[in-house]
């Protein structure tokens, strides 16, 4: 079967899905429609904002469907009228069987990890937070369970010491686009057996749940390497953060985007700040000190520590975390 004759319905929302959509179209695959979320009010003016996938689809001349509910009979009828052979899902909502089972050859998903590891909403973040040296992308067939369908293909990607979420996201997004077209080719060719994610010892797996603001608070009692990985795994978004105290009083918060660790030399209890008020700011952790390189104090823009210090006025008098002790109990 010619893979470029397949009638493909592409479903996605954010930037991560866009390179895959563009590559499919540029290489001549037949994307008959894109399904994405409805436009939503955003910003101070609450103007309607279109998803990145919708913007890309319109630029490529592909019809767009934006259902409020996936079980809406009108949407299902519109989908059925497209006579889809194959569905592709990237960074989208959980779909009902009525949608993912409709294409003749089924629907596959692109996930930013080497499944079965890092199932969940934030695989890139958690791989970095956990200090992994390798991750990758996986395509798998959708079924009733989240991220547990049979695996079609995988590609491994090295995690570099200098990587953060932003850089790793970009690399996985590009590698993922190639894996998507390769997966379409494999499905069209037939004769392969997807690898079921069964008989896996769940105790050996690292989950990747959605990350909330409170999850991003830095615990300065941790070893330095863990704090570095924590910051990397949340930079640039949603960003690791800490409270700022002065003379026992909380005076604000700060987001940290880039830090490095120095073994030893961490005087005081975790969270104690040392600075020359010109070139460095170091925070005591469990086994040394964390040197802050990029920071954003609440109410100010993101800047290097050298940019911040002249206006901070006595940086060494601050304490990162609760003045009563470590950041979290």
ABEGO torsion letter per residue (X at the ends): XBAAABBBBBBBABAAAAAAAAAAAAAGBBBABBBBBBBBBBEAAGBBBBBAAAAAAAAAGBBBBBBABAABAAAAAAAAAAGBABBBBBGBBBBBAAAAAABAAEBBBBBBBBOABGBEABAAAAAAAAGBABBEBBBBBBBABBGABBBABBBBBBBBAABBAAAAAAAAAAAAAAAAAAAAAAAAAEGBBBBBBBGBBAAABBBBBBBBAAAABBBAABBAAAAAAAAAAAOAOAEBBBBBBBGGBBAEBBBBABBBBBBEGBBEBBGBBBBAGAABBBBBBAAEBBBBABBBBBGBBBBBAAAAAAAAGGAAABBBEBAAEBABX
